[in-house]
Amino acid sequence: MSNSEKLNVVILAAGKGTRMYSRVPKVLHRLAGIPLLSHVINTARLLKPAGICVVYGHGGEAVPAAFSDGDLRFALQEPQNGTGHAVQMALPHLVEDGNTLILYGDVPLTGIATLEKLTQTEGMALLTAQMGNPHGYGRIVRDDDGSIVRIVEEKDATKEEREITEVNTGILVAPTKKLKSWLSGLKNDNAQKEYYLTDVIEMAASEGTRITSVHPQRSWEVMGVNNKAQLAELERIFQLETARELMMQGVGLADPARLDVRGELSCGMDVFIDANCVFEGVVRLGDNVRIGANSVLKNVEIREGTEIAPFTHIEGAGIGRNCKIGPYARIRPGTTLADDAHIGNFVEIKNSRIGAGSKANHLSYVGDASVGNNVNIGAGTITCNYDGANKHRTVIEDDAFIGSDTQLIAPVTVGKGATIGAGSTITRNAPEGGLTLSRSRQVHIESWKRPKKG
């Protein structure tokens, strides 16, 4: 059996999060678009452990209800009597032959390299950090030989112990059988009247168990979230790290401090992203794609050479090569644009296919439509797809020309090469090749007076 197959991961996620001032459990607050707890779970999975157990409490079933993953086990801590008590709740879910890694659902950015280093040590290993201002953290107490002998919580520390700058992050790994034995001996004779997980350190030291410490590769890996300000701080750390990785891969960013990736963003060569862009879900950008400022892309694939002008929103769409979209365009789910399509300012496309070389450059709505190649859709065109109960489809065949301010009342087909005169309301199929229009006869009323304000 490999080391990973013997590794248990316990994630403590039962805290109330009082300082978040929210009805939402703290670990379900979002960082980079997903819950804090998801970040911890995703990193833990990279270790390929025998099992992952999440200990929940505050918020009731909201935490397990947010995760339907079959590889997770959940243990309820009720009431919440400290971190040691929380780990006790997970014991029935642990494989005894191996080690147990303790993580925290509100410490989302601990890196896989740091955890691999921690879990590859023998005996007990603690993740500790040096902090210039250790206020609020438990202190690492060492003997004259430098060996770790115990952890003292700040509320229980002496004046001298509070001057220690090496702090406990709470993250540790220990032999499972010994951990179970130590947990059974915990007492709550402390200022908080809780069962501290940190007390097992002194038990381990008294038994002669080897205790080592590992430091995180980056200081922010051990930062936790207790309030909205800390959540925002970690959000910016995450996004700056994401921006750095993208730039190292060759992506051009107008301002790395004004990028938000809330999912998975992959980019080809010579991609440029302007300021204040948001990427959600899975977004793939091909070579030479340019994304204008203040654009939002969600679950989108954009092929090479396409330019997205500022303030464009695209969701659930596939965009072909060398397209031009925006500014102020909205591409909604179910839309595909073939190569060289143009979608201009204040144009909305929904659940439609726009063919190669086709254009809708101004102030139009195209919904539930199949648009052929080299079609021109004039300003103010609307496909009237909804009759109040059902959606209907509009078909515009190749080389058609739709005049400005046209309403196409679906279901309707505009034939190949047809022209629709401006200002028409089309309720029947328009034959291919000819001109179709529907306008009322123009009249002039000589004596008509414009209403005036009273």
Residue pairs with C-beta under 8 A, 6 or more apart in sequence:
1 97
1 98
3 98
3 99
3 119
3 120
4 47
4 48
4 49
4 50
5 48
5 49
5 50
5 98
6 50
6 95
6 97
6 98
6 99
7 47
7 49
7 50
7 98
7 99
7 100
7 101
7 119
8 49
8 50
8 51
8 53
8 93
8 94
8 95
8 98
8 99
8 100
8 101
8 176
9 44
9 47
9 49
9 51
9 52
9 53
9 100
9 101
9 103
10 52
10 53
10 55
10 87
10 90
10 94
10 100
10 101
10 102
10 103
11 37
11 40
11 41
11 44
11 52
11 53
11 54
11 55
11 103
11 104
11 105
12 55
12 83
12 86
12 87
12 102
12 103
12 104
12 105
13 25
13 27
13 37
13 54
13 55
13 56
13 63
13 104
13 105
13 106
14 55
14 56
14 57
14 58
14 77
14 80
14 86
15 26
15 27
15 57
15 58
15 80
15 105
15 106
16 25
16 26
16 57
16 58
16 80
17 25
17 26
17 27
17 29
17 58
17 106
17 226
19 226
19 227
20 26
20 29
20 225
20 226
20 227
20 228
20 231
21 228
22 29
24 59
24 62
25 56
25 58
25 59
25 62
25 63
26 36
26 58
26 105
26 106
26 225
26 226
27 35
27 36
27 37
27 63
27 105
27 106
28 35
28 36
28 37
28 59
28 62
28 63
28 66
29 35
29 36
29 225
29 231
30 36
31 39
31 108
31 225
31 231
31 234
31 235
31 238
32 39
32 235
32 238
32 239
32 242
32 260
32 261
32 262
32 263
33 262
33 263
33 280
34 262
34 263
35 66
36 105
36 106
36 108
36 225
36 231
37 54
37 63
37 66
37 67
37 105
37 108
38 67
39 108
39 109
40 103
40 104
40 105
40 107
40 108
40 110
41 52
41 54
41 67
41 69
41 72
43 110
43 111
43 112
43 115
44 52
44 101
44 103
44 115
45 52
45 71
46 112
47 101
47 112
47 115
47 116
47 119
49 101
50 95
50 98
51 71
51 73
51 93
51 94
51 95
52 71
52 72
52 73
53 72
53 73
53 74
53 75
53 90
53 93
53 94
54 63
54 64
54 67
54 72
54 73
54 74
54 75
54 105
55 74
55 75
55 76
55 77
55 86
55 87
55 89
55 90
56 63
56 64
56 74
56 75
56 76
56 77
57 76
57 77
57 78
57 79
57 80
57 86
58 80
63 74
64 74
73 90
73 93
75 89
75 90
75 92
75 93
76 89
77 85
77 86
77 89
80 86
81 188
81 194
81 195
82 188
82 192
82 194
82 195
82 196
82 197
83 170
83 194
83 195
83 196
83 197
83 198
84 183
84 186
84 194
84 195
84 196
84 197
84 198
84 199
84 200
85 186
85 194
85 195
86 197
87 102
87 179
87 183
87 197
88 183
88 186
88 195
91 180
91 183
94 100
94 176
94 180
95 176
96 176
96 177
96 180
97 176
97 177
98 175
98 176
99 119
99 173
99 174
99 175
99 176
100 173
100 174
100 175
100 176
100 179
101 115
101 118
101 119
101 171
101 172
101 173
102 170
102 171
102 172
102 173
102 174
102 197
103 110
103 171
104 170
104 171
104 224
106 224
106 225
106 226
107 169
107 170
107 171
107 222
107 223
107 224
107 225
108 225
108 234
109 220
109 221
109 223
109 234
109 237
109 238
110 127
110 171
110 216
110 221
110 222
111 216
111 217
111 218
111 221
113 217
114 127
114 214
114 216
114 217
114 221
115 171
117 214
118 125
118 127
118 171
118 172
118 173
118 214
119 125
119 173
121 173
121 212
121 214
122 210
122 212
123 174
123 175
123 204
123 209
123 210
123 211
123 212
124 172
124 173
124 174
124 175
124 178
124 201
124 204
124 209
124 210
124 211
124 212
125 172
125 173
125 174
125 211
125 212
125 213
125 214
126 140
126 148
126 151
126 168
126 169
126 171
126 172
126 201
126 211
126 212
126 213
126 214
127 169
127 170
127 171
127 172
127 213
127 214
127 215
127 216
127 222
128 140
128 166
128 167
128 168
128 169
128 213
128 214
128 215
129 166
129 167
129 169
129 215
129 216
129 219
129 222
130 165
130 166
130 167
130 215
131 137
131 165
131 167
132 165
134 154
134 162
134 164
134 165
134 166
134 167
135 154
136 154
137 154
137 167
137 168
137 169
138 151
138 152
138 153
138 154
138 167
138 168
138 170
138 198
139 151
139 152
139 154
139 157
139 161
139 162
139 164
139 166
139 167
139 168
140 148
140 151
140 164
140 166
140 167
140 168
140 213
141 148
141 149
141 150
141 151
141 152
141 161
141 164
142 148
142 149
142 166
143 149
147 205
147 211
148 201
148 205
148 211
148 212
148 213
149 201
149 202
149 205
150 198
150 199
150 201
150 202
150 205
151 168
151 198
151 199
151 201
151 202
152 158
152 161
152 198
153 190
153 191
153 192
153 196
153 198
154 162
155 190
155 191
155 192
156 190
156 191
166 213
168 198
169 216
169 222
170 197
170 198
171 222
172 197
174 182
174 200
174 204
175 209
178 204
178 207
178 209
179 200
182 199
182 200
182 203
182 204
183 200
185 203
186 195
186 196
186 199
186 200
187 195
187 199
188 194
188 195
190 196
201 211
204 211
205 211
216 222
220 234
220 237
223 230
223 233
223 234
223 237
224 230
225 231
225 234
236 257
239 259
239 260
239 261
240 256
240 257
242 259
242 261
242 265
243 253
243 256
243 257
243 259
244 256
246 253
246 259
246 265
246 267
247 253
247 256
249 267
250 267
250 269
250 270
250 271
251 267
251 271
251 272
251 273
252 270
252 271
252 272
252 273
253 259
253 272
253 273
254 272
254 273
254 274
254 275
254 293
255 275
258 275
258 276
258 277
259 273
259 275
259 277
260 277
260 278
260 279
261 279
262 278
262 279
262 280
262 281
263 279
263 280
263 281
263 282
263 283
263 298
264 281
264 282
264 283
265 279
265 283
265 284
265 285
266 283
266 284
266 285
267 284
267 285
267 289
268 285
268 286
268 287
268 288
268 289
268 304
269 287
269 288
270 287
270 288
271 285
271 287
271 288
271 289
271 290
271 291
272 289
272 290
272 291
273 290
273 291
274 290
274 291
274 292
274 293
274 294
274 295
274 310
275 293
275 294
276 293
276 294
277 291
277 293
277 294
277 295
277 296
277 297
278 295
278 296
278 297
279 297
279 298
280 296
280 297
280 298
280 299
281 298
281 299
281 300
282 299
283 297
283 298
283 299
283 300
283 301
283 302
284 300
284 301
284 302
285 291
285 302
286 302
286 303
286 304
286 305
286 306
286 321
287 304
287 305
288 304
288 305
289 302
289 303
289 304
289 305
289 306
289 307
289 308
290 306
290 307
290 308
291 297
291 308
292 307
292 308
292 309
292 310
292 311
292 312
292 326
292 327
293 310
293 311
294 310
294 311
295 308
295 310
295 311
295 312
295 313
295 314
295 326
296 312
296 313
296 314
296 315
297 308
297 313
297 314
297 315
298 314
298 315
298 316
299 315
299 316
299 333
300 314
300 315
300 316
300 317
300 318
300 319
301 317
301 318
301 319
302 308
302 314
302 319
302 323
303 319
303 320
303 321
303 339
304 321
304 322
305 321
305 322
306 319
306 320
306 321
306 322
306 323
306 324
306 325
307 323
307 324
307 325
308 314
308 325
308 326
309 324
309 325
309 326
309 327
309 328
309 329
309 345
310 326
310 327
310 328
311 326
311 327
311 328
312 325
312 326
312 327
312 328
312 329
312 330
312 331
313 329
313 330
313 331
314 325
314 329
314 330
314 331
315 331
315 332
315 333
316 332
316 333
316 334
316 335
317 331
317 332
317 333
317 334
317 335
317 336
317 337
317 349
318 335
318 336
318 337
319 325
319 331
319 336
319 337
320 336
320 337
320 338
320 339
320 340
320 341
320 356
321 339
321 340
322 339
322 340
323 337
323 339
323 340
323 341
323 342
323 343
324 341
324 342
324 343
324 344
325 331
325 337
325 342
325 343
326 343
326 344
326 345
327 345
328 345
328 346
329 343
329 344
329 345
329 346
329 347
329 348
329 349
330 347
330 348
330 349
331 337
331 343
331 348
331 349
332 348
332 349
332 350
332 351
333 350
333 351
334 350
334 351
334 352
335 349
335 350
335 351
335 352
335 353
335 354
336 352
336 353
336 354
337 343
337 349
337 354
338 353
338 354
338 355
338 356
338 357
338 358
338 373
339 356
339 357
340 356
340 357
341 354
341 355
341 356
341 357
341 358
341 359
342 358
342 359
342 360
342 361
343 349
343 354
343 359
343 360
343 361
344 359
344 360
344 361
344 362
345 361
345 362
345 363
346 362
346 363
347 360
347 361
347 362
347 363
347 364
347 365
347 366
348 364
348 365
348 366
348 367
349 360
349 366
349 367
350 365
350 366
350 367
350 368
351 367
351 368
352 366
352 367
352 368
352 369
352 370
352 371
352 383
353 369
353 370
353 371
354 360
354 366
354 371
354 375
355 371
355 372
355 373
355 374
355 375
355 398
356 373
356 374
357 373
357 374
358 371
358 372
358 373
358 374
358 375
358 376
358 377
359 375
359 376
359 377
360 366
360 377
360 381
361 377
361 379
362 378
362 379
362 380
363 379
363 380
364 377
364 378
364 379
364 380
364 381
364 382
365 381
365 382
365 383
366 377
366 381
366 383
366 394
367 383
367 385
367 386
367 391
368 383
368 385
368 391
368 392
368 393
368 394
368 410
369 383
369 385
369 393
369 394
369 395
369 396
369 410
370 393
370 394
370 395
370 396
371 377
371 396
372 396
372 397
372 398
372 399
372 400
372 416
373 398
373 399
374 398
374 399
375 396
375 397
375 398
375 399
375 400
375 401
375 402
376 400
376 401
376 402
377 396
377 402
378 401
378 402
378 403
378 404
378 405
378 406
378 422
379 404
379 405
380 404
380 405
380 406
381 402
381 404
381 405
381 406
381 407
381 408
382 406
382 407
382 408
383 394
383 408
383 410
384 407
384 408
384 409
384 410
385 391
385 392
385 393
385 394
385 410
386 392
391 410
392 410
392 411
393 410
393 411
394 408
394 410
394 411
394 412
394 413
394 414
395 412
395 413
395 414
396 402
396 408
396 413
396 414
397 413
397 414
397 415
397 416
397 417
397 418
397 432
398 416
398 417
399 416
399 417
400 414
400 415
400 416
400 417
400 418
400 419
400 420
401 418
401 419
401 420
402 408
402 414
402 420
403 419
403 420
403 421
403 422
403 423
403 424
403 437
404 422
404 423
405 422
405 423
406 420
406 421
406 422
406 423
406 424
406 425
406 426
407 424
407 425
407 426
408 414
408 420
408 426
409 425
409 426
409 427
412 426
412 427
412 428
412 429
412 430
413 429
413 430
414 420
414 426
414 429
414 430
414 436
415 429
415 430
415 431
415 432
415 433
416 432
416 433
417 432
417 433
418 430
418 431
418 432
418 433
418 434
418 435
418 436
419 434
419 435
419 436
420 426
420 430
420 435
420 436
420 437
421 435
421 436
421 437
421 438
421 439
422 437
423 437
423 439
424 436
424 437
424 438
424 439
425 438
426 436
426 438
427 438
430 436
